[in-house]
Each structure stands twice: as C-alpha cells, then as structure tokens.
C-alpha cells in the first residue's frame, strides 16, 4: 500500500483504491502460517522479504505503511 492508493472522500472518509494486484489469503486453521511468493508492487514500497523471494505474509503491508 502506498499514499497514491488512498483517497479522501468529500465526507472526510478514506478510501483504498487500485487493489488490482491484491491477493486474498485465508488461514485454514488458527495456527496456520500463510506465505505467498508473488512479487508485485512499487519497488520503493516493497518489504525486504518480497525482494529476497523467501515468501511473505501480512506483515509486509505494515512495512509499506511506514515508508
């Protein structure tokens, strides 16, 4: 996620846009570890795990918010 993917509506609410590369990931049971290996996104906002190709999970979204 990057600033360009967030707009402010006239009522002041935020809306996420451009989710064309989003991937739905769901745990089958509470202790499952979910990983994906898809490499997509703007290089400046990619977490190191994505660039290294070792697989990643939801944490990379938090990383991109801090950029």
mmCIF file as Biopython writes it, N, C-alpha, C and O atoms, coordinates in Angstrom:
data_model
#
loop_
_atom_site.group_PDB
_atom_site.id
_atom_site.type_symbol
_atom_site.label_atom_id
_atom_site.label_alt_id
_atom_site.label_comp_id
_atom_site.label_asym_id
_atom_site.label_entity_id
_atom_site.label_seq_id
_atom_site.pdbx_PDB_ins_code
_atom_site.Cartn_x
_atom_site.Cartn_y
_atom_site.Cartn_z
_atom_site.occupancy
_atom_site.B_iso_or_equiv
_atom_site.auth_seq_id
_atom_site.auth_asym_id
_atom_site.pdbx_PDB_model_num
ATOM 1   N N  . UNK A ? 1  ? 0.855   -1.170  0.000  1.0 0.0 1  A 1 
ATOM 2   C CA . UNK A ? 1  ? 0.000   0.000   0.000  1.0 0.0 1  A 1 
ATOM 3   C C  . UNK A ? 1  ? 0.903   1.235   0.000  1.0 0.0 1  A 1 
ATOM 4   O O  . UNK A ? 1  ? 1.933   1.268   0.673  1.0 0.0 1  A 1 
ATOM 5   N N  . UNK A ? 2  ? 0.503   2.227   -0.752 1.0 0.0 2  A 1 
ATOM 6   C CA . UNK A ? 2  ? 1.268   3.463   -0.833 1.0 0.0 2  A 1 
ATOM 7   C C  . UNK A ? 2  ? 0.303   4.643   -0.828 1.0 0.0 2  A 1 
ATOM 8   O O  . UNK A ? 2  ? -0.888  4.463   -1.082 1.0 0.0 2  A 1 
ATOM 9   N N  . UNK A ? 3  ? 0.796   5.843   -0.545 1.0 0.0 3  A 1 
ATOM 10  C CA . UNK A ? 3  ? -0.085  7.009   -0.458 1.0 0.0 3  A 1 
ATOM 11  C C  . UNK A ? 3  ? -0.949  7.210   -1.698 1.0 0.0 3  A 1 
ATOM 12  O O  . UNK A ? 3  ? -2.075  7.694   -1.590 1.0 0.0 3  A 1 
ATOM 13  N N  . UNK A ? 4  ? -0.445  6.849   -2.863 1.0 0.0 4  A 1 
ATOM 14  C CA . UNK A ? 4  ? -1.200  7.016   -4.093 1.0 0.0 4  A 1 
ATOM 15  C C  . UNK A ? 4  ? -2.425  6.118   -4.151 1.0 0.0 4  A 1 
ATOM 16  O O  . UNK A ? 4  ? -3.294  6.321   -5.000 1.0 0.0 4  A 1 
ATOM 17  N N  . UNK A ? 5  ? -2.514  5.130   -3.269 1.0 0.0 5  A 1 
ATOM 18  C CA . UNK A ? 5  ? -3.648  4.209   -3.236 1.0 0.0 5  A 1 
ATOM 19  C C  . UNK A ? 5  ? -4.695  4.596   -2.196 1.0 0.0 5  A 1 
ATOM 20  O O  . UNK A ? 5  ? -5.596  3.810   -1.901 1.0 0.0 5  A 1 
ATOM 21  N N  . UNK A ? 6  ? -4.584  5.786   -1.647 1.0 0.0 6  A 1 
ATOM 22  C CA . UNK A ? 6  ? -5.543  6.261   -0.647 1.0 0.0 6  A 1 
ATOM 23  C C  . UNK A ? 6  ? -6.096  7.604   -1.113 1.0 0.0 6  A 1 
ATOM 24  O O  . UNK A ? 6  ? -5.338  8.521   -1.429 1.0 0.0 6  A 1 
ATOM 25  N N  . UNK A ? 7  ? -7.417  7.712   -1.154 1.0 0.0 7  A 1 
ATOM 26  C CA . UNK A ? 7  ? -8.033  8.998   -1.472 1.0 0.0 7  A 1 
ATOM 27  C C  . UNK A ? 7  ? -8.910  9.409   -0.294 1.0 0.0 7  A 1 
ATOM 28  O O  . UNK A ? 7  ? -9.355  8.574   0.493  1.0 0.0 7  A 1 
ATOM 29  N N  . UNK A ? 8  ? -9.146  10.715  -0.191 1.0 0.0 8  A 1 
ATOM 30  C CA . UNK A ? 8  ? -10.035 11.248  0.848  1.0 0.0 8  A 1 
ATOM 31  C C  . UNK A ? 8  ? -11.319 11.672  0.158  1.0 0.0 8  A 1 
ATOM 32  O O  . UNK A ? 8  ? -11.311 12.503  -0.751 1.0 0.0 8  A 1 
ATOM 33  N N  . UNK A ? 9  ? -12.417 11.088  0.605  1.0 0.0 9  A 1 
ATOM 34  C CA . UNK A ? 9  ? -13.710 11.426  0.025  1.0 0.0 9  A 1 
ATOM 35  C C  . UNK A ? 9  ? -14.172 12.781  0.540  1.0 0.0 9  A 1 
ATOM 36  O O  . UNK A ? 9  ? -13.607 13.306  1.499  1.0 0.0 9  A 1 
ATOM 37  N N  . UNK A ? 10 ? -15.178 13.342  -0.079 1.0 0.0 10 A 1 
ATOM 38  C CA . UNK A ? 10 ? -15.673 14.664  0.315  1.0 0.0 10 A 1 
ATOM 39  C C  . UNK A ? 10 ? -16.208 14.685  1.749  1.0 0.0 10 A 1 
ATOM 40  O O  . UNK A ? 10 ? -16.230 15.736  2.390  1.0 0.0 10 A 1 
ATOM 41  N N  . UNK A ? 11 ? -16.644 13.511  2.254  1.0 0.0 11 A 1 
ATOM 42  C CA . UNK A ? 11 ? -17.142 13.455  3.636  1.0 0.0 11 A 1 
ATOM 43  C C  . UNK A ? 11 ? -16.024 13.227  4.641  1.0 0.0 11 A 1 
ATOM 44  O O  . UNK A ? 11 ? -16.288 13.095  5.836  1.0 0.0 11 A 1 
ATOM 45  N N  . UNK A ? 12 ? -14.762 13.179  4.171  1.0 0.0 12 A 1 
ATOM 46  C CA . UNK A ? 12 ? -13.618 13.037  5.061  1.0 0.0 12 A 1 
ATOM 47  C C  . UNK A ? 12 ? -13.147 11.606  5.282  1.0 0.0 12 A 1 
ATOM 48  O O  . UNK A ? 12 ? -12.098 11.390  5.890  1.0 0.0 12 A 1 
ATOM 49  N N  . UNK A ? 13 ? -13.900 10.634  4.802  1.0 0.0 13 A 1 
ATOM 50  C CA . UNK A ? 13 ? -13.507 9.232   4.961  1.0 0.0 13 A 1 
ATOM 51  C C  . UNK A ? 13 ? -12.437 8.860   3.942  1.0 0.0 13 A 1 
ATOM 52  O O  . UNK A ? 13 ? -12.408 9.384   2.828  1.0 0.0 13 A 1 
ATOM 53  N N  . UNK A ? 14 ? -11.562 7.947   4.344  1.0 0.0 14 A 1 
ATOM 54  C CA . UNK A ? 14 ? -10.532 7.451   3.443  1.0 0.0 14 A 1 
ATOM 55  C C  . UNK A ? 14 ? -11.062 6.272   2.643  1.0 0.0 14 A 1 
ATOM 56  O O  . UNK A ? 14 ? -11.892 5.502   3.126  1.0 0.0 14 A 1 
ATOM 57  N N  . UNK A ? 15 ? -10.577 6.141   1.426  1.0 0.0 15 A 1 
ATOM 58  C CA . UNK A ? 15 ? -10.958 5.000   0.598  1.0 0.0 15 A 1 
ATOM 59  C C  . UNK A ? 15 ? -9.695  4.448   -0.051 1.0 0.0 15 A 1 
ATOM 60  O O  . UNK A ? 15 ? -8.891  5.190   -0.615 1.0 0.0 15 A 1 
ATOM 61  N N  . UNK A ? 16 ? -9.538  3.121   0.041  1.0 0.0 16 A 1 
ATOM 62  C CA . UNK A ? 16 ? -8.430  2.461   -0.628 1.0 0.0 16 A 1 
ATOM 63  C C  . UNK A ? 16 ? -8.816  2.197   -2.074 1.0 0.0 16 A 1 
ATOM 64  O O  . UNK A ? 16 ? -9.927  1.747   -2.355 1.0 0.0 16 A 1 
ATOM 65  N N  . UNK A ? 17 ? -7.902  2.477   -2.986 1.0 0.0 17 A 1 
ATOM 66  C CA . UNK A ? 17 ? -8.160  2.268   -4.406 1.0 0.0 17 A 1 
ATOM 67  C C  . UNK A ? 17 ? -7.040  1.447   -5.034 1.0 0.0 17 A 1 
ATOM 68  O O  . UNK A ? 17 ? -6.006  1.217   -4.407 1.0 0.0 17 A 1 
ATOM 69  N N  . UNK A ? 18 ? -7.245  1.011   -6.254 1.0 0.0 18 A 1 
ATOM 70  C CA . UNK A ? 18 ? -6.251  0.291   -7.045 1.0 0.0 18 A 1 
ATOM 71  C C  . UNK A ? 18 ? -5.809  -1.008  -6.370 1.0 0.0 18 A 1 
ATOM 72  O O  . UNK A ? 18 ? -4.626  -1.217  -6.104 1.0 0.0 18 A 1 
ATOM 73  N N  . UNK A ? 19 ? -6.774  -1.863  -6.105 1.0 0.0 19 A 1 
ATOM 74  C CA . UNK A ? 19 ? -6.473  -3.155  -5.493 1.0 0.0 19 A 1 
ATOM 75  C C  . UNK A ? 19 ? -6.375  -4.262  -6.545 1.0 0.0 19 A 1 
ATOM 76  O O  . UNK A ? 19 ? -6.633  -5.427  -6.244 1.0 0.0 19 A 1 
ATOM 77  N N  . UNK A ? 20 ? -6.012  -3.910  -7.750 1.0 0.0 20 A 1 
ATOM 78  C CA . UNK A ? 20 ? -5.919  -4.868  -8.839 1.0 0.0 20 A 1 
ATOM 79  C C  . UNK A ? 20 ? -4.894  -5.961  -8.611 1.0 0.0 20 A 1 
ATOM 80  O O  . UNK A ? 20 ? -5.005  -7.044  -9.186 1.0 0.0 20 A 1 
ATOM 81  N N  . UNK A ? 21 ? -3.904  -5.695  -7.785 1.0 0.0 21 A 1 
ATOM 82  C CA . UNK A ? 21 ? -2.883  -6.706  -7.507 1.0 0.0 21 A 1 
ATOM 83  C C  . UNK A ? 21 ? -3.046  -7.318  -6.124 1.0 0.0 21 A 1 
ATOM 84  O O  . UNK A ? 21 ? -2.149  -8.016  -5.649 1.0 0.0 21 A 1 
ATOM 85  N N  . UNK A ? 22 ? -4.166  -7.071  -5.475 1.0 0.0 22 A 1 
ATOM 86  C CA . UNK A ? 22 ? -4.410  -7.636  -4.150 1.0 0.0 22 A 1 
ATOM 87  C C  . UNK A ? 22 ? -4.590  -9.149  -4.255 1.0 0.0 22 A 1 
ATOM 88  O O  . UNK A ? 22 ? -5.045  -9.669  -5.274 1.0 0.0 22 A 1 
ATOM 89  N N  . UNK A ? 23 ? -4.227  -9.830  -3.196 1.0 0.0 23 A 1 
ATOM 90  C CA . UNK A ? 23 ? -4.345  -11.290 -3.175 1.0 0.0 23 A 1 
ATOM 91  C C  . UNK A ? 23 ? -5.070  -11.690 -1.897 1.0 0.0 23 A 1 
ATOM 92  O O  . UNK A ? 23 ? -4.680  -11.281 -0.803 1.0 0.0 23 A 1 
ATOM 93  N N  . UNK A ? 24 ? -6.116  -12.482 -2.032 1.0 0.0 24 A 1 
ATOM 94  C CA . UNK A ? 24 ? -6.880  -12.954 -0.882 1.0 0.0 24 A 1 
ATOM 95  C C  . UNK A ? 24 ? -6.155  -14.151 -0.265 1.0 0.0 24 A 1 
ATOM 96  O O  . UNK A ? 24 ? -5.923  -15.160 -0.931 1.0 0.0 24 A 1 
ATOM 97  N N  . UNK A ? 25 ? -5.806  -14.026 0.997  1.0 0.0 25 A 1 
ATOM 98  C CA . UNK A ? 25 ? -5.114  -15.104 1.704  1.0 0.0 25 A 1 
ATOM 99  C C  . UNK A ? 25 ? -5.908  -15.429 2.959  1.0 0.0 25 A 1 
ATOM 100 O O  . UNK A ? 25 ? -6.261  -14.529 3.721  1.0 0.0 25 A 1 
ATOM 101 N N  . UNK A ? 26 ? -6.191  -16.704 3.178  1.0 0.0 26 A 1 
ATOM 102 C CA . UNK A ? 26 ? -7.019  -17.104 4.306  1.0 0.0 26 A 1 
ATOM 103 C C  . UNK A ? 26 ? -6.404  -18.299 5.010  1.0 0.0 26 A 1 
ATOM 104 O O  . UNK A ? 26 ? -5.929  -19.237 4.370  1.0 0.0 26 A 1 
ATOM 105 N N  . UNK A ? 27 ? -6.418  -18.253 6.344  1.0 0.0 27 A 1 
ATOM 106 C CA . UNK A ? 27 ? -5.930  -19.376 7.135  1.0 0.0 27 A 1 
ATOM 107 C C  . UNK A ? 27 ? -6.962  -20.494 7.144  1.0 0.0 27 A 1 
ATOM 108 O O  . UNK A ? 27 ? -8.164  -20.236 7.220  1.0 0.0 27 A 1 
ATOM 109 N N  . UNK A ? 28 ? -6.495  -21.729 7.066  1.0 0.0 28 A 1 
ATOM 110 C CA . UNK A ? 28 ? -7.400  -22.871 7.147  1.0 0.0 28 A 1 
ATOM 111 C C  . UNK A ? 28 ? -7.702  -23.219 8.597  1.0 0.0 28 A 1 
ATOM 112 O O  . UNK A ? 28 ? -8.788  -23.706 8.910  1.0 0.0 28 A 1 
ATOM 113 N N  . UNK A ? 29 ? -6.741  -22.970 9.480  1.0 0.0 29 A 1 
ATOM 114 C CA . UNK A ? 29 ? -6.955  -23.147 10.916 1.0 0.0 29 A 1 
ATOM 115 C C  . UNK A ? 29 ? -6.151  -22.069 11.638 1.0 0.0 29 A 1 
ATOM 116 O O  . UNK A ? 29 ? -5.218  -21.514 11.057 1.0 0.0 29 A 1 
ATOM 117 N N  . UNK A ? 30 ? -6.491  -21.757 12.896 1.0 0.0 30 A 1 
ATOM 118 C CA . UNK A ? 30 ? -5.897  -20.619 13.603 1.0 0.0 30 A 1 
ATOM 119 C C  . UNK A ? 30 ? -4.368  -20.590 13.655 1.0 0.0 30 A 1 
ATOM 120 O O  . UNK A ? 30 ? -3.794  -19.501 13.654 1.0 0.0 30 A 1 
ATOM 121 N N  . UNK A ? 31 ? -3.693  -21.719 13.700 1.0 0.0 31 A 1 
ATOM 122 C CA . UNK A ? 31 ? -2.239  -21.717 13.827 1.0 0.0 31 A 1 
ATOM 123 C C  . UNK A ? 31 ? -1.483  -21.745 12.517 1.0 0.0 31 A 1 
ATOM 124 O O  . UNK A ? 31 ? -0.252  -21.742 12.518 1.0 0.0 31 A 1 
ATOM 125 N N  . UNK A ? 32 ? -2.192  -21.773 11.397 1.0 0.0 32 A 1 
ATOM 126 C CA . UNK A ? 32 ? -1.535  -21.865 10.096 1.0 0.0 32 A 1 
ATOM 127 C C  . UNK A ? 32 ? -0.688  -20.632 9.796  1.0 0.0 32 A 1 
ATOM 128 O O  . UNK A ? 32 ? -1.065  -19.509 10.131 1.0 0.0 32 A 1 
ATOM 129 N N  . UNK A ? 33 ? 0.454   -20.856 9.165  1.0 0.0 33 A 1 
ATOM 130 C CA . UNK A ? 33 ? 1.297   -19.774 8.670  1.0 0.0 33 A 1 
ATOM 131 C C  . UNK A ? 33 ? 1.008   -19.631 7.184  1.0 0.0 33 A 1 
ATOM 132 O O  . UNK A ? 33 ? 1.101   -20.593 6.422  1.0 0.0 33 A 1 
ATOM 133 N N  . UNK A ? 34 ? 0.658   -18.420 6.791  1.0 0.0 34 A 1 
ATOM 134 C CA . UNK A ? 34 ? 0.329   -18.167 5.391  1.0 0.0 34 A 1 
ATOM 135 C C  . UNK A ? 34 ? 1.489   -17.424 4.750  1.0 0.0 34 A 1 
ATOM 136 O O  . UNK A ? 34 ? 1.955   -16.418 5.286  1.0 0.0 34 A 1 
ATOM 137 N N  . UNK A ? 35 ? 1.951   -17.902 3.622  1.0 0.0 35 A 1 
ATOM 138 C CA . UNK A ? 35 ? 3.011   -17.255 2.877  1.0 0.0 35 A 1 
ATOM 139 C C  . UNK A ? 35 ? 2.661   -17.248 1.390  1.0 0.0 35 A 1 
ATOM 140 O O  . UNK A ? 35 ? 2.017   -18.167 0.883  1.0 0.0 35 A 1 
ATOM 141 N N  . UNK A ? 36 ? 3.093   -16.208 0.715  1.0 0.0 36 A 1 
ATOM 142 C CA . UNK A ? 36 ? 2.968   -16.141 -0.728 1.0 0.0 36 A 1 
ATOM 143 C C  . UNK A ? 36 ? 4.313   -15.723 -1.295 1.0 0.0 36 A 1 
ATOM 144 O O  . UNK A ? 36 ? 5.138   -15.155 -0.580 1.0 0.0 36 A 1 
ATOM 145 N N  . UNK A ? 37 ? 4.537   -15.993 -2.550 1.0 0.0 37 A 1 
ATOM 146 C CA . UNK A ? 37 ? 5.812   -15.687 -3.183 1.0 0.0 37 A 1 
ATOM 147 C C  . UNK A ? 37 ? 5.653   -14.756 -4.383 1.0 0.0 37 A 1 
ATOM 148 O O  . UNK A ? 37 ? 6.598   -14.572 -5.151 1.0 0.0 37 A 1 
ATOM 149 N N  . UNK A ? 38 ? 4.489   -14.177 -4.548 1.0 0.0 38 A 1 
ATOM 150 C CA . UNK A ? 38 ? 4.217   -13.268 -5.657 1.0 0.0 38 A 1 
ATOM 151 C C  . UNK A ? 38 ? 5.029   -11.992 -5.482 1.0 0.0 38 A 1 
ATOM 152 O O  . UNK A ? 38 ? 5.045   -11.412 -4.397 1.0 0.0 38 A 1 
ATOM 153 N N  . UNK A ? 39 ? 5.699   -11.554 -6.533 1.0 0.0 39 A 1 
ATOM 154 C CA . UNK A ? 39 ? 6.483   -10.318 -6.474 1.0 0.0 39 A 1 
ATOM 155 C C  . UNK A ? 39 ? 5.810   -9.282  -7.368 1.0 0.0 39 A 1 
ATOM 156 O O  . UNK A ? 39 ? 5.985   -9.283  -8.586 1.0 0.0 39 A 1 
ATOM 157 N N  . UNK A ? 40 ? 5.040   -8.400  -6.739 1.0 0.0 40 A 1 
ATOM 158 C CA . UNK A ? 40 ? 4.347   -7.309  -7.420 1.0 0.0 40 A 1 
ATOM 159 C C  . UNK A ? 40 ? 4.414   -6.072  -6.550 1.0 0.0 40 A 1 
ATOM 160 O O  . UNK A ? 40 ? 4.489   -6.177  -5.326 1.0 0.0 40 A 1 
ATOM 161 N N  . UNK A ? 41 ? 4.388   -4.920  -7.156 1.0 0.0 41 A 1 
ATOM 162 C CA . UNK A ? 41 ? 4.326   -3.699  -6.384 1.0 0.0 41 A 1 
ATOM 163 C C  . UNK A ? 41 ? 5.350   -2.671  -6.826 1.0 0.0 41 A 1 
ATOM 164 O O  . UNK A ? 41 ? 6.178   -2.927  -7.700 1.0 0.0 41 A 1 
ATOM 165 N N  . UNK A ? 42 ? 5.278   -1.515  -6.211 1.0 0.0 42 A 1 
ATOM 166 C CA . UNK A ? 42 ? 6.224   -0.435  -6.486 1.0 0.0 42 A 1 
ATOM 167 C C  . UNK A ? 42 ? 7.497   -0.699  -5.690 1.0 0.0 42 A 1 
ATOM 168 O O  . UNK A ? 42 ? 7.436   -0.834  -4.468 1.0 0.0 42 A 1 
ATOM 169 N N  . UNK A ? 43 ? 8.635   -0.775  -6.348 1.0 0.0 43 A 1 
ATOM 170 C CA . UNK A ? 43 ? 9.881   -1.152  -5.662 1.0 0.0 43 A 1 
ATOM 171 C C  . UNK A ? 43 ? 10.175  -0.355  -4.394 1.0 0.0 43 A 1 
ATOM 172 O O  . UNK A ? 43 ? 10.673  -0.916  -3.417 1.0 0.0 43 A 1 
ATOM 173 N N  . UNK A ? 44 ? 9.878   0.933   -4.395 1.0 0.0 44 A 1 
ATOM 174 C CA . UNK A ? 44 ? 10.175  1.766   -3.217 1.0 0.0 44 A 1 
ATOM 175 C C  . UNK A ? 44 ? 9.405   1.313   -1.971 1.0 0.0 44 A 1 
ATOM 176 O O  . UNK A ? 44 ? 9.862   1.539   -0.851 1.0 0.0 44 A 1 
ATOM 177 N N  . UNK A ? 45 ? 8.257   0.684   -2.153 1.0 0.0 45 A 1 
ATOM 178 C CA . UNK A ? 45 ? 7.410   0.289   -1.033 1.0 0.0 45 A 1 
ATOM 179 C C  . UNK A ? 45 ? 7.493   -1.198  -0.687 1.0 0.0 45 A 1 
ATOM 180 O O  . UNK A ? 45 ? 6.830   -1.646  0.248  1.0 0.0 45 A 1 
ATOM 181 N N  . UNK A ? 46 ? 8.289   -1.964  -1.419 1.0 0.0 46 A 1 
ATOM 182 C CA . UNK A ? 46 ? 8.379   -3.400  -1.164 1.0 0.0 46 A 1 
ATOM 183 C C  . UNK A ? 46 ? 9.227   -3.699  0.067  1.0 0.0 46 A 1 
ATOM 184 O O  . UNK A ? 46 ? 10.309  -3.136  0.238  1.0 0.0 46 A 1 
ATOM 185 N N  . UNK A ? 47 ? 8.736   -4.575  0.909  1.0 0.0 47 A 1 
ATOM 186 C CA . UNK A ? 47 ? 9.482   -5.016  2.081  1.0 0.0 47 A 1 
ATOM 187 C C  . UNK A ? 47 ? 10.644  -5.907  1.638  1.0 0.0 47 A 1 
ATOM 188 O O  . UNK A ? 47 ? 10.570  -6.537  0.583  1.0 0.0 47 A 1 
ATOM 189 N N  . UNK A ? 48 ? 11.713  -5.965  2.434  1.0 0.0 48 A 1 
ATOM 190 C CA . UNK A ? 48 ? 12.864  -6.807  2.083  1.0 0.0 48 A 1 
ATOM 191 C C  . UNK A ? 48 ? 12.493  -8.264  1.819  1.0 0.0 48 A 1 
ATOM 192 O O  . UNK A ? 48 ? 13.092  -8.901  0.953  1.0 0.0 48 A 1 
ATOM 193 N N  . UNK A ? 49 ? 11.518  -8.800  2.547  1.0 0.0 49 A 1 
ATOM 194 C CA . UNK A ? 49 ? 11.117  -10.202 2.358  1.0 0.0 49 A 1 
ATOM 195 C C  . UNK A ? 49 ? 10.637  -10.461 0.924  1.0 0.0 49 A 1 
ATOM 196 O O  . UNK A ? 49 ? 10.883  -11.526 0.359  1.0 0.0 49 A 1 
ATOM 197 N N  . UNK A ? 50 ? 9.962   -9.487  0.358  1.0 0.0 50 A 1 
ATOM 198 C CA . UNK A ? 50 ? 9.465   -9.638  -1.004 1.0 0.0 50 A 1 
ATOM 199 C C  . UNK A ? 50 ? 10.637  -9.651  -1.984 1.0 0.0 50 A 1 
ATOM 200 O O  . UNK A ? 50 ? 10.700  -10.490 -2.883 1.0 0.0 50 A 1 
ATOM 201 N N  . UNK A ? 51 ? 11.553  -8.720  -1.799 1.0 0.0 51 A 1 
ATOM 202 C CA . UNK A ? 51 ? 12.701  -8.612  -2.691 1.0 0.0 51 A 1 
ATOM 203 C C  . UNK A ? 51 ? 13.604  -9.851  -2.609 1.0 0.0 51 A 1 
ATOM 204 O O  . UNK A ? 51 ? 14.216  -10.240 -3.604 1.0 0.0 51 A 1 
ATOM 205 N N  . UNK A ? 52 ? 13.686  -10.463 -1.435 1.0 0.0 52 A 1 
ATOM 206 C CA . UNK A ? 52 ? 14.545  -11.639 -1.248 1.0 0.0 52 A 1 
ATOM 207 C C  . UNK A ? 52 ? 13.924  -12.912 -1.797 1.0 0.0 52 A 1 
ATOM 208 O O  . UNK A ? 52 ? 14.623  -13.908 -1.983 1.0 0.0 52 A 1 
ATOM 209 N N  . UNK A ? 53 ? 12.613  -12.897 -2.062 1.0 0.0 53 A 1 
ATOM 210 C CA . UNK A ? 53 ? 11.949  -14.059 -2.639 1.0 0.0 53 A 1 
ATOM 211 C C  . UNK A ? 53 ? 11.805  -15.233 -1.693 1.0 0.0 53 A 1 
ATOM 212 O O  . UNK A ? 53 ? 11.683  -16.374 -2.140 1.0 0.0 53 A 1 
ATOM 213 N N  . UNK A ? 54 ? 11.817  -14.975 -0.389 1.0 0.0 54 A 1 
ATOM 214 C CA . UNK A ? 54 ? 11.714  -16.041 0.612  1.0 0.0 54 A 1 
ATOM 215 C C  . UNK A ? 54 ? 10.285  -16.322 1.052  1.0 0.0 54 A 1 
ATOM 216 O O  . UNK A ? 54 ? 10.054  -17.184 1.901  1.0 0.0 54 A 1 
ATOM 217 N N  . UNK A ? 55 ? 9.348   -15.618 0.496  1.0 0.0 55 A 1 
ATOM 218 C CA . UNK A ? 55 ? 7.955   -15.749 0.918  1.0 0.0 55 A 1 
ATOM 219 C C  . UNK A ? 55 ? 7.637   -14.716 1.980  1.0 0.0 55 A 1 
ATOM 220 O O  . UNK A ? 55 ? 8.512   -14.299 2.738  1.0 0.0 55 A 1 
ATOM 221 N N  . UNK A ? 56 ? 6.391   -14.311 2.028  1.0 0.0 56 A 1 
ATOM 222 C CA . UNK A ? 56 ? 5.992   -13.272 2.974  1.0 0.0 56 A 1 
ATOM 223 C C  . UNK A ? 56 ? 4.522   -13.416 3.314  1.0 0.0 56 A 1 
ATOM 224 O O  . UNK A ? 56 ? 3.799   -14.198 2.697  1.0 0.0 56 A 1 
ATOM 225 N N  . UNK A ? 57 ? 4.091   -12.645 4.311  1.0 0.0 57 A 1 
ATOM 226 C CA . UNK A ? 57 ? 2.714   -12.695 4.765  1.0 0.0 57 A 1 
ATOM 227 C C  . UNK A ? 57 ? 2.202   -11.271 4.958  1.0 0.0 57 A 1 
ATOM 228 O O  . UNK A ? 57 ? 2.698   -10.334 4.331  1.0 0.0 57 A 1 
ATOM 229 N N  . UNK A ? 58 ? 1.223   -11.117 5.813  1.0 0.0 58 A 1 
ATOM 230 C CA . UNK A ? 58 ? 0.546   -9.837  6.012  1.0 0.0 58 A 1 
ATOM 231 C C  . UNK A ? 58 ? 1.458   -8.723  6.532  1.0 0.0 58 A 1 
ATOM 232 O O  . UNK A ? 58 ? 1.163   -7.544  6.341  1.0 0.0 58 A 1 
ATOM 233 N N  . UNK A ? 59 ? 2.545   -9.082  7.177  1.0 0.0 59 A 1 
ATOM 234 C CA . UNK A ? 59 ? 3.423   -8.093  7.791  1.0 0.0 59 A 1 
ATOM 235 C C  . UNK A ? 59 ? 4.000   -7.096  6.790  1.0 0.0 59 A 1 
ATOM 236 O O  . UNK A ? 59 ? 4.328   -5.969  7.159  1.0 0.0 59 A 1 
ATOM 237 N N  . UNK A ? 60 ? 4.125   -7.499  5.534  1.0 0.0 60 A 1 
ATOM 238 C CA . UNK A ? 60 ? 4.699   -6.598  4.541  1.0 0.0 60 A 1 
ATOM 239 C C  . UNK A ? 60 ? 3.819   -5.368  4.316  1.0 0.0 60 A 1 
ATOM 240 O O  . UNK A ? 60 ? 4.323   -4.324  3.901  1.0 0.0 60 A 1 
ATOM 241 N N  . UNK A ? 61 ? 2.531   -5.469  4.579  1.0 0.0 61 A 1 
ATOM 242 C CA . UNK A ? 61 ? 1.648   -4.307  4.465  1.0 0.0 61 A 1 
ATOM 243 C C  . UNK A ? 61 ? 1.987   -3.267  5.525  1.0 0.0 61 A 1 
ATOM 244 O O  . UNK A ? 61 ? 1.938   -2.066  5.257  1.0 0.0 61 A 1 
ATOM 245 N N  . UNK A ? 62 ? 2.327   -3.714  6.711  1.0 0.0 62 A 1 
ATOM 246 C CA . UNK A ? 62 ? 2.733   -2.790  7.779  1.0 0.0 62 A 1 
ATOM 247 C C  . UNK A ? 62 ? 4.028   -2.086  7.390  1.0 0.0 62 A 1 
ATOM 248 O O  . UNK A ? 62 ? 4.177   -0.886  7.619  1.0 0.0 62 A 1 
ATOM 249 N N  . UNK A ? 63 ? 4.952   -2.819  6.812  1.0 0.0 63 A 1 
ATOM 250 C CA . UNK A ? 63 ? 6.217   -2.243  6.364  1.0 0.0 63 A 1 
ATOM 251 C C  . UNK A ? 63 ? 5.952   -1.115  5.361  1.0 0.0 63 A 1 
ATOM 252 O O  . UNK A ? 63 ? 6.528   -0.033  5.478  1.0 0.0 63 A 1 
ATOM 253 N N  . UNK A ? 64 ? 5.094   -1.363  4.389  1.0 0.0 64 A 1 
ATOM 254 C CA . UNK A ? 64 ? 4.845   -0.369  3.355  1.0 0.0 64 A 1 
ATOM 255 C C  . UNK A ? 64 ? 4.186   0.895   3.922  1.0 0.0 64 A 1 
ATOM 256 O O  . UNK A ? 64 ? 4.390   1.985   3.387  1.0 0.0 64 A 1 
ATOM 257 N N  . UNK A ? 65 ? 3.416   0.765   4.975  1.0 0.0 65 A 1 
ATOM 258 C CA . UNK A ? 65 ? 2.784   1.934   5.592  1.0 0.0 65 A 1 
ATOM 259 C C  . UNK A ? 65 ? 3.820   2.843   6.258  1.0 0.0 65 A 1 
ATOM 260 O O  . UNK A ? 65 ? 3.613   4.052   6.365  1.0 0.0 65 A 1 
ATOM 261 N N  . UNK A ? 66 ? 4.928   2.261   6.704  1.0 0.0 66 A 1 
ATOM 262 C CA . UNK A ? 66 ? 5.968   3.035   7.373  1.0 0.0 66 A 1 
ATOM 263 C C  . UNK A ? 66 ? 6.897   3.761   6.429  1.0 0.0 66 A 1 
ATOM 264 O O  . UNK A ? 66 ? 7.705   4.580   6.867  1.0 0.0 66 A 1 
ATOM 265 N N  . UNK A ? 67 ? 6.802   3.483   5.154  1.0 0.0 67 A 1 
ATOM 266 C CA . UNK A ? 67 ? 7.716   4.093   4.175  1.0 0.0 67 A 1 
ATOM 267 C C  . UNK A ? 67 ? 7.396   5.524   3.923  1.0 0.0 67 A 1 
ATOM 268 O O  . UNK A ? 67 ? 8.072   6.177   3.127  1.0 0.0 67 A 1 
#
